[in-house]
Amino acid sequence: MSEPIVEVGGYTKPLNANVMVGVTPEGVPTPIKVTSDGSISPGGMAIPLHDYILNSYHGTTNNLATVVYKSGGAGGTTVATLTLAYVGGVPVSDNAKLLSVTRS
């Protein structure tokens, strides 16, 4: 008897698996962790499953201040936030040099 299969982020996996294998652009098989909520965690700043993204900017510049990821639409639950910092502090003109990104 085969295990039930579930679709997760465009990938299929056995329902009870916690690791699956992806393939790099070079064709190398690579393990990918699947978290308990079904999201794929390649490591680093993995973003949980979401269906809405809200970007905020510094003033009238094109520099992102935060990126908020939500599940359940605009009024849903925030699942992750990225906060961007720039060289020299808060940018006042376009195309500031990005210093760091923090995930919370």
BELCORKA-V765493 format. One record per pair of residues at least 12 apart in sequence whose ideal C-beta (glycine too) atoms are under 6 Angstrom apart, sorted by the first residue. I is the first residue (numbers start at 0). J is the second residue. D is the distance in whole Angstrom. If there is no record, write none. Layout:
BEGIN
I:J:D ; I:J:D
END
This chain:
BEGIN
7:37:5 ; 8:39:5 ; 17:33:6 ; 18:30:5 ; 18:32:6 ; 19:31:5 ; 19:33:6 ; 44:102:4 ; 46:68:5 ; 46:79:5 ; 47:78:4 ; 49:68:4 ; 49:69:6 ; 49:70:5 ; 49:78:5 ; 51:69:4 ; 51:72:5 ; 51:73:6 ; 52:68:6 ; 53:67:4 ; 54:66:6 ; 57:89:6 ; 57:90:5 ; 60:90:5 ; 60:93:5 ; 61:93:5 ; 62:90:4 ; 62:95:5 ; 63:83:5 ; 65:80:6 ; 65:82:5 ; 66:81:4 ; 67:80:5 ; 80:103:5 ; 81:100:6 ; 81:102:6 ; 82:101:5 ; 83:100:5 ; 84:98:5 ; 84:99:5 ; 85:98:5 ; 86:98:5
END
